[in-house]
Amino acid sequence: MSEKLETLVTQEMLEKRDQWSNPKVSRPVSESDIRKWAIAVYWPEEPPKLYWDEGYANSTRYEGIIAPLDFNPFAWPVPVPPSPPTPPMGTGQGTNAMNGGQAVDYVAAIRPGDVISATTALVDWNERETRLGLTLFSTNETRWTNQNGELIRISRNTSIRY
Amino acid sequence: MTNNVYWEDIEIGYEIPKWTRKTDLMHWNRYAAVNDEFIYIHMDDEAGRAGANEQGAFGMGNLRMAYLHNMLRDWAGDEAWVKNLGLQYRAINQKNDILDCVGTVVAKRVENGEYLVDLEINVVNQSGQGTAPGQATVVLPTRS
């Protein structure tokens, strides 16, 4: 049996803490991207007109089509970035991972034509014994801005490793 | 314009209308298509079992978050704004689950000119298990 680790915090995590990544830039968001997203998340019901009917959307406070708040402008990147190597799941302490959850502050809407930039940093972690054994909760913060530099949203994602 | 509710009309303890989906591969595949999320554990029962879910393929956490947004938007209407939403994933979304998104108003306040309601939210499966408890704050239109 392998030796029990005293911490799951790696040297790489210590070095990366609060180091903001170079911005990742989306393709321009299209009306069709928004419409298809809305269809998918409302399936099988018709999605709200705010997401696909320009005439209706112009009559709202948004004065035009906006994307659902959960819309991801970074899907389908071109070129496709190489996937980072991931260790196989379940082969030892600290190699199991789960999505712990997320919290998002929504500041402004995404609209057709927007180009979104994202930057991410590992901002916090804590480690404790749980029913899974030694468990590490890491928080990454991501900030999205649009082509005018306006803040769109701030999200904090918690990943769990045990 | 769709204006469903005003801040003044909402009382603490109010349960907003639930939003329900029976989920399966038809929903997950569509979400994979728009979110570029083609991961075997969400597509293939064998891969799901290899990923420690005995029942096979399972749904995406992000899709449940989208469902919570749908619940809030369908309740509050197009003149509202979800200021923040957070959740924890506590249980898996199994194939053919019937998911009820639910929310209860737990506080009301006016802050920086915004008329806010705070809600406790969750995605509850057909067994009554809360799979994604969380909280949200919504800016509502005001009559004043």
Interface residues (C-beta under 8 A of the other chain):
Chain A: D33 K36 W37 I39 A40 V41 Y42 W43 P44 P48 L50 S59 T60 R61 Y62 P68 L69 D70 N72 A75 W76 P77 M89 G90 M98 N99 G100 G101 Q102 A103 V104 D105 Y106 R156 T158
Chain B: M1 T2 M26 H27 R30 Y31 A33 V34 N35 D36 E37 G51 A52 G61 N62 L63 M65 A66 Y67 H69 N70 R73 D74 D78 E79 W81 V82 K83 N84 L85 G86 L87 Q88 Y89 A132 G134
